[in-house]
Amino acid sequence: MQGLGYPLFLLLSPYTKSVRVSNDWREAQERQLKQQVKEQQKETQRLQKELTRKEKALAEAAALLVLKKKVRSSGLVGAEKKSGHALEGRRGRMIPLEKRRQVAEWVEEARKSGARLEPCCEVLGISKRTWPRWVRGEEVQEDKRPNAKRPVPANKLREEEREQVLAVCNSPTYSSMPPSQIVPRLADEGVYLASEATFYRILREEDAVHPRGRAAWPQKRGEAKTHEASGPCEVWTWDITWLPGPVRGLFFYLYLLLDLYSRKIVGWEVYDRESSEYAEDVVRKAVWSEKCAGTLRVLHADNGSPQKGSHLSGLLESLGVERSHSRPRVSNDNAFSELVFRTCKYRPEYPEKGFTRIEEAREWALRFVRWYNTEHRHSGIGYVTPEQRHEGKDREILAHRKKVYEAAREKHPERWAKPIRNFQPVGSVVLNPPPKKESEQT
């Protein structure tokens, strides 16, 4: 080779370079493969940790759910309320030893199933710091507050002073007065025994806090009668309102019957006094006018003498109409009629100085009834007039309005940030609906 004039290293140089390049490529591939293996191992570890975490979370959620069901169904504690806690009551409440033992047993079962102590305390509605006071070691501790030895307050009344307070409250002079009246009267006489709060506390300890004099405890009212109208001339309400007369203290009386379903004024009259005979006449004319002798089911009114008189009662009995009355001394059981009177007396043309003659009051009432039935768009029935709803035209009118609104929205969609208003016809109407339960409201 040397004879040809070429050195040996020159002949081997290309081969050496190719071997070096091949080795570099192989090393790069090995490094890349090792890096991929490491990344896969890291991802596998991460997924394993995530799976373990989710399994623990799922086990904890199941254990907490079982704990909550046990607490709520046991009868030892109250039902879960708005606070979301299973144990009812305010913070610092005293829980008997039996309840503590039962709850501690359930918490221990939940912890064995995978639940942590802090979430268990949150379910029970107690602080995590409270648990060590409940359970020390394996023994459940009793609440020591009831049996704690407390020092006697330095400002506590002596027994003879306490007896003096009771003697004053039970004396003939002050037996019909509350402490808020007794203490100032004693001060006027130059005597101070104790404050009003101390008087009340002593009376409570002796079970002597009762209405004094002719006062009585507030009466609980029963539930109002509920009536539902799914069509016109099924349920009517009526009432009487006073219209101012020519002089102060003199009034005319507007009798007014309202259809619950359509809000149409189906009967009215103005008289110079309240009477069951006049009420009978108004109802009879309204039944004839509406031709509803067989469809009218209920006539609801207040508890006044005209509403419960024998003349009207006899007419309703002959027509087969149920009499319904508001609860005694409850002002909002006849709300629909009261709202009509509010609309009536807030009309711009309502005479502020009163009516000079009963004929003038009747003429004004006639104009109001015509306006209310044929022109007034009532908000409670979809802004149609009561007469339109009474005649069944409200569905057609609301459908036409919906088309108008949809066309306006298609013409200028940029002006409508929200959907068009609801044009569904109002369904049945309920007088004095029963109050919703807490579960239905939430």
Order of alpha helices (4+ residues) and beta strands (2+ residues): alpha-alpha-alpha-alpha-beta-beta-alpha-alpha-alpha-beta-beta-beta-beta-alpha-beta-alpha-alpha-beta-alpha-alpha-alpha-alpha-beta-alpha
